[in-house]
Amino acid sequence: MTEDYKIRNPSITLYPFHLRDDFDEGFQTVAKNAKDLWETLADNIGRTFNIPELQSLRNHLVCYQNGQYHPSGEDKQQDYQELLTSPQKTLKFQPTSQPDTLKLNGSIYPLRIHDTYTADLTLYAPTSTIPISQLQHLNPQGCLLPNTLKTSLGQTLLLYAEPVYYHDYRSLADACIQAFWNNTPQPAPKFIAEGQLLGSPIFEYDHRKLNPAQRCHILVWLKRHSDTLNLATSTFNYYLINLLCSRAKMRFAFAKSREWYHEGQRLTSDIEKEIPQFTQIEHEPDAEIRLTQLKQLLARLRTKVFDYTGCLRSLRECRNSLTINTDNYRETLAEIKKLTLADDNLDFLDKFLNLAEHDYQQQIQADLNYLFPSQDLFQHMIATIRGMVEIEQIESDRQWQATENEQSRQLQEALARQEAAQREQKCQEQEHAKQQEDREKKREKRLQDIIFGVGTAIGAGGIFGSSYPLTQDIPIQWRPDFSLPIHPFIWSIFWSIIFGIAIGLFAWLFLIMIRKLLKP
């Protein structure tokens, strides 16, 4: 029965891995949530275990000033930097009491490895022999699990214990897992492998979830060799944390590759849905509508294909990251093997290396091989649509230019007609004015003639009036008698007429001469 299991000197070590830099925002650009790891360790785990030193962690880190996150305080030139401000590598905790009279000691060793924050947070109950059920006090309220920590790259837990009473090591390891996960909402991880490290059996458990931030990788290390802890030197710990960091990055790179692959499939589907639109536009009879629709389609496709190209680039970056960290993992594992014993079995670590080198790499390459042909098709489609837009635009410009030329010609003709009409109107006005002037002149002439006639009549009347007394002195014989001399009245009238005609002719000639002189 698991409740009969007893262990001695249990300890739990948390290795969280959290991205400090966000390369999507730029080279060495600090991620917006970079400080979350330190905040969680101090505020959640520190308070849960009631560890004052851990709660004040921010005051001991070079990346904090006056309690505020200050990443520029770190040395950017170092790929492996210890983050404590004090000369000591680790911050040790005073013993704290837990339920069931369990007393815990501990320490934290905060680090930055390249672009990643990590730490070695260890809690242990020295010289204590406890029933296995008390392992739940090493994980109260599941505070060491992914749901609480929410690290971007995931985490590894190393549970160490010295067996006192047990049936076999595997059964004891399973019991340790169940006890450690007791009263936590997250299900316990499943057994995946076992081996031997520094003379003692070690068992590996994992949730097998794709997202590394949601999976818990835990190693249960049960002491069998008397020198196991002595062999776990600081050099060994250095390589172990680097190995686990590379492992977390490999998991993360593969998980991100799957996300980008699914995004590439989604974009492929979205772009392929535009192909029928392209066919419909080709059959649009109206040139202007066709050109507008082609431009809109080109704008949509250009954005989507740009995103698609970025998706492929991110996939290649995932492959490169996986390659780099696989190489780091292999080199670090080789260094660890130099520190192990002859009969140690690290096949479970080699198995993961083989998984990353073959399965992960082959899957990413298969994803790229699937998506790359579509990129060529989409680029060809964009080139075709761009060419059609250019042709349609040229035709539209020509049509527009022809329309502009026709409108310009019509406008010029209209202006010419308007000018001709204005000239015609002006000529008519001038002709009308001339006619009016001629009429005025004729009217004036007639008036002058009337005045002339009236004047003549008046003059003749005056002559008659002046000659009339002669009729009184010598009466006029109205019967013709040629024997008599001509009557003086007749002579007076005759000479008056002759004189009037002469004066009239003279006046008429004088008037004509004056008109000729005054004529322009």
Buried (B, 14 or more C-beta within 10 A) or exposed (E): EBEEBBBBBBBBBBBBBBBBBBEEEEEEEBBEBBBBBBEBBBBBBBEBBEBEBBBEBBEBBBBBEEEEBBBEEBEEEEEEBBBBBEEEEBBEBEEBEBEEEBEBBBBBBBBBBBBBBBBBBBBBBEEBEBBBBBBBBBBBEBBBBBEBBBBBBBBBBBBBBBBBEBEEBBEBBBBBBBBBBBEBEBEBBEBBBBBBBBBBBBBBBBBEBEBBBBBBBBBBBBBBBEEBBEBBEEEBBBBBBBBBBBBBBBBBBBBBBBBBBEBBBBBBEBBEEBEEBBEEBEEBEEEEEBBBBBBEBBEBBBEBBEBBBBBBEBBBBBBEBBBBBBEBBBEBBEBBEEBBBEEBBBEBBBBBBEBBBEEBBEBBEEBBEEBEEBBEBBBEBBEEBBEBBEEBEEEBEEEEEEEEEEEEEEEEEEEEEEEEEEEEEEEEEEEEEEEEEEEEEEEEEEEEEEEBEEBBEEBBEEBEEEBEEBEEEEEEEEEEEEEEEEBBBEEBBEEBEEEBEEEBEEEEEEBEEEEEEEEE
